[in-house]
Amino acid sequence: MSNKKIIIIGGGVIGLGIGWQLAKSGTAVTIYERAQAGRAASWAAAGMLAPLAEAHREEPELLKFGSQSLARYPQWVEALEADAEMSIGYRVEGTLIVGLEPDDTHQLRHLYTSQQELGLDVEWLNGREAREIESALSPRVTAAIHCATDHQVDNRLMVQALRRAYQMRGGILYENSTIKRIVVENGTATGVQTQDGFHEAEVLILAAGCWSAQIDGLPDTIIPPVRPVKGQMLALQMEEGITVKNVIRTVRARYPTSVYLVPRNDGRLIVGATSEEMGFDTRLTAGGVFELLRGAWEAVPGIYELPLLETWSGLRPGSRDNAPILGKTPVENLIYATGHYRNGILLTPITAYEITKLILTSETSEIIAPFQLDRFLK
Ligand code: GLY
């Protein structure tokens, strides 16, 4: 139990996840959300829990952090579903990364080699073996990597569950409540200014995703290097005879967009995503939707017949080195939990747990130490 009064700026999965964890420990928490809680990047995401599929040789710490968060998922889901009294659609079928042409296979082989060098639990499959696992795959698929431990969760259900669980535990949530200024006095964060006035906090957590660098009041030197990276997405309705069971990701050496297909329990098939540096522009484009449909159709030709349910776009909070920015800052009582880029849903449990631990003990654990803001200040 902590007597500290905590304010969290941002009601996405990161803010809600930390808020829920803190509220469970008996801490008084208030979240200020600029729009509707969980309706920005958290809502737009596909919910892939994919530390292996998204692993890069040059990002070993991020891979380790993602794998640690994935390992927390089963227990975290159980606790969240119990508090929220609803399912969040956690599925463990695994992920297939597929290639269709010789160039793709070459790239896939390169990825497989780096995954092996990192000691990851992945398996190389030929086209026939891949289709045994996922019959919806095109006969053109010539090779695949099976990442059996890369799972998925229905992020929109997760948002609803987190919101419910947070409030059920006594957390306070203000929506449509923009933070005008973070108030820093003599090197210490003391609270926030909203349209309703000043709100005092003993600890302030900045979890505002791609808006984290937009809030006034921070000294210039510590503005988190977070920018929006647009992703266009769409959802199809699976029908009898055209169902996908596993998460499928394509490697397309010659096209600008590799796609992923993520099947949901309710029959939706999520297809994503473009990756565009367009600032805060969230418009859908013909080219973006075309690339998604072409990529999905090449890997799973049966999707041609499926009803198109929804198109949308979201803004990933990308940091300068693709890793999140977590923990203490040079301003006393100001903590960052932002910049989760392509891995926000995956990293929610570990972020919530580690940031809560930091607040309750004032100690930075070895797990989040590599992700502190100070790596950009050196
Ligand atoms: N993690 C998937 C994406 O950012 O598109």
Residues whose N, C-alpha, C, O or C-beta is under 5 A from the ligand:
A	BS01	LIG	G231 A273 R342 N343
